[in-house]
Amino acid sequence: MIVALLALQLGSLIAPAYACGCGAMIPDANQRIGVDRETSAVRWDGRTEQIVMRFTVRGNAERAAWIMPVPGRADVTLGDPELFDALEDLTRPEHKDRYYFWPRNGDWPFDLSTGDGAAGAAPGSSAPDVGVVGRERLGPFDVARLTATDPKALSGWLEKNGFELSDRLSTELRPYVERKWEYVAVRLAPDATGTALMGDLTPLRISFASDRLVYPMRLSRLAKTPQSLGLYVLADHRMEPRDDIGGAAPEVTFAGGIEEKEGAVAALTGGRPVYLTALDQEFPEPSRIDGDHELRTVADTPYREVIYTGRLLTVGDGIPVWFLTVSGVLLAAVGTAVAVRARRGRAAVRSAA
């Protein structure tokens, strides 16, 4: 699943901000926070989109704010931490043995101990105010659902809550304002005071109405370091991005139908059969990101990565086939030489007689 991070140095009076694949993470002044990994699962049924995301963070920040643009009115709840473990199990590569004839490094006689070689195969309002649609406390999160007609409105809301929004990030929010998107603004704070935000945070589940499957990515163009995106997409069919939006070609690491009747995945899908697509994408030059991911339906061609383990071909109690073959050829050659020599000897005896 998947990694995205960004560091924006805003000066001594402004906190360094980190953009992740779907929003912006902003710590208190003079504190730092980085997103080491962002894992997202997206469920879309043609009418409603649900995004469940979990951040793995580091740094010394005791509080941080995070903003995500969404195309419609959003509901926010806590996600199930077991969801991503379940999805990882479902998309785990298949392991197969691949046998070879001739010995390799690690096989006798190239090594005193017997062993197997291994080979892998990859396969509006004018006033800069924020409209607060709702606000609630969810575990370690203080969640506000906002509307705004000007990017400066978000800056004003953050300033009132002890955070500052960079001018560059404010500029990147303008396309969302023009499309009349709304925002989910989250304040992250541990339950215990004096505790830095570290490790895996509780997942958040964000739901909104959408007749197309979209994953916000534009804010990651502010990143100064290469970005990685990992997505689990659960829909009626196999889904893939329409284009690379400025990154490397998206790679499908799993595609196939699943039907989970219970557990974290079933809670997201409602227990219905769905098609699961796992995607990975790299963004070596984040500044080239030119929009959000829109995903489209493609042919339901299944795919699972296969990792091959090379094993020496043996028979019986582990006797290498190559050894038997070579031994047989040598014995046959010796037998033939002996037979030829014997015939020549008999022929010489008859000639002497």
Buried (B, 14 or more C-beta within 10 A) or exposed (E): BBBBBBBBEBEEEBBBBBBBBBBBBBBBBEBBBBBBBBBBBBBBBEEBBBBBBBBBBBBEBBBBBBBBBBBBEBBBBBBBEEBBEBBEEBBEBEEEEBEBEEBBEBBBEEEEEEBBBEEEEEEEEEEBBBEEBEEEEBEBBBBBBBBBBBBBBBBBBBEEEEBBBBEBBBEBBEBBBEEEBBBBBBBBBBEEEEEBBBEBBBBBBBBBEBEEBBBBBBBBBBBEEBBBBBBBBBBBBBBBBEBBBBBBEBEBBBBBEBEBEEBBBBBBBEBEEBBBBBBBBBBEEBEEBEBBBEBEBEEEEEBBBBBBBBBBEBEEEEEBBBBEEEEEEEEEEEEEEEEEEEEEEEEEEEEEE
